[in-house]
Amino acid sequence: MEARGHAVVTGIGLVTPGGCDPEVNWKAVAAGRSLAATDPALAGLPVDMSCAVRDFDPVVEFGTRLARRLDPFAHFGLAAARRAVEDARLPLTEATAPRVGVVFGVGGNSLHTYAREFDRLGAARPAAVSPLAVPRSVPNMVAGEVACDLGAQGPNFVVSSACASGAHALAVARDLLLGGACDVVLAGGSESGRAPMTAACFARMRALSTRTRAPELACRPFDSGRDGFVLGEGAAVLVLESPRFAGARGAQRRALLLGAGSSADARHPTSPHPEGAGAELAVRQALADAGCSPRDIGHINAHGTSTPTGDAAEARALLRLFGGAPPPVTATKGVLGHALGASGAIEAALTVLALERQEIPPTANLTDQDPGHELDLVTSHPRECAFGLALSTSFGFGGQNAALVLAAA
């Protein structure tokens, strides 16, 4: 098989419950302890816990005016983009800006501030509805705000495929580079699941863990006692460059985005295919796109949300793909929670860090796996492991499946 072409990862920006830079995030996931806690913002709801971004003040980051104008998902996305550009030492000049794109993955319309406007309208106070409600909350605005802030004038949009959005954004960004439309794309995902309406809806769907008396034990990816995910939030942005452009400017090469795959279950609006057929198809496409086979993959950052059906389907797909013996697996949502549309980008960034360190972080709260569907899940402590290629998987409502193959630089 022949690879179609790669994008060079030259910068990373992370804002998650684990911290606001890559090093701090790595320490958090390497510790293998869940960051879930009771969330005052969700008080009175059936499930009142989350993994929240801490030590991040949007007023300090942006100033009062911009901080008030943006919703939390845009706060996180813009901050991550700034950090990624700084990490890449990327010059955005009048000459380069028209070929710098921005592609974000966002799972849904932000409900943090938008919900207040519905309350005002419902109270027969239409004149009290903020004129900023729409530009503050529509998903595409995070990409637009990044462009305004940094001066990126190339293609600018958001892709939305539920919890696969962040991974799909990276795949689309690579296509823009391979097709010659851009020299650089700032790509990733941003979302916050901590809005009360979001939490109430997922609780009604019985998608969330109900271990509210012990939040730190609630998210248990692939554990036989799992009962749902824990809401999270955050953003990740990767600076992707064409090899030619990165080489010409002498950019650091943190990793390569070598392949991507995408598929649809075409079966059910919220439940995955029970055997993970769509997930398997996406991974096979990513491997073929990267010009490699399952035996070349040395590590998997699994979607692993901690839902009974989702984790079971993913485990079955991985076992089939890898002949019953997948390489070492981690599921970092056990530590950081589920950042919904941002999760695929966050996990891709963590996969880059794993490739750089040749180390795999542990999965939190794993005691026993489903009998007959055991994976080689890393637990308790990080595992040192020599590997050149890694796989990151992301799946979402609507039967949306995405897979990325990343390589050491």
Secondary structure as GFF3:
##gff-version 3
##sequence-region A 1 409
A	DSSP	beta_strand	7	15	.	.	.	ID=ss1
A	DSSP	alpha_helix	22	31	.	.	.	ID=ss2
A	DSSP	beta_strand	37	38	.	.	.	ID=ss3
A	DSSP	three_ten_helix	40	42	.	.	.	ID=ss4
A	DSSP	beta_strand	49	50	.	.	.	ID=ss5
A	DSSP	alpha_helix	58	62	.	.	.	ID=ss6
A	DSSP	alpha_helix	64	69	.	.	.	ID=ss7
A	DSSP	alpha_helix	72	88	.	.	.	ID=ss8
A	DSSP	three_ten_helix	97	99	.	.	.	ID=ss9
A	DSSP	beta_strand	100	105	.	.	.	ID=ss10
A	DSSP	alpha_helix	114	122	.	.	.	ID=ss11
A	DSSP	three_ten_helix	126	128	.	.	.	ID=ss12
A	DSSP	alpha_helix	133	137	.	.	.	ID=ss13
A	DSSP	alpha_helix	141	150	.	.	.	ID=ss14
A	DSSP	beta_strand	156	159	.	.	.	ID=ss15
A	DSSP	three_ten_helix	162	164	.	.	.	ID=ss16
A	DSSP	alpha_helix	165	178	.	.	.	ID=ss17
A	DSSP	beta_strand	184	192	.	.	.	ID=ss18
A	DSSP	alpha_helix	196	204	.	.	.	ID=ss19
A	DSSP	three_ten_helix	215	217	.	.	.	ID=ss20
A	DSSP	beta_strand	233	241	.	.	.	ID=ss21
A	DSSP	alpha_helix	243	248	.	.	.	ID=ss22
A	DSSP	beta_strand	255	264	.	.	.	ID=ss23
A	DSSP	alpha_helix	277	290	.	.	.	ID=ss24
A	DSSP	three_ten_helix	294	296	.	.	.	ID=ss25
A	DSSP	beta_strand	299	301	.	.	.	ID=ss26
A	DSSP	alpha_helix	308	321	.	.	.	ID=ss27
A	DSSP	beta_strand	329	330	.	.	.	ID=ss28
A	DSSP	alpha_helix	333	336	.	.	.	ID=ss29
A	DSSP	three_ten_helix	340	342	.	.	.	ID=ss30
A	DSSP	alpha_helix	343	357	.	.	.	ID=ss31
A	DSSP	beta_strand	359	360	.	.	.	ID=ss32
A	DSSP	beta_strand	383	384	.	.	.	ID=ss33
A	DSSP	beta_strand	389	396	.	.	.	ID=ss34
A	DSSP	beta_strand	400	408	.	.	.	ID=ss35
###
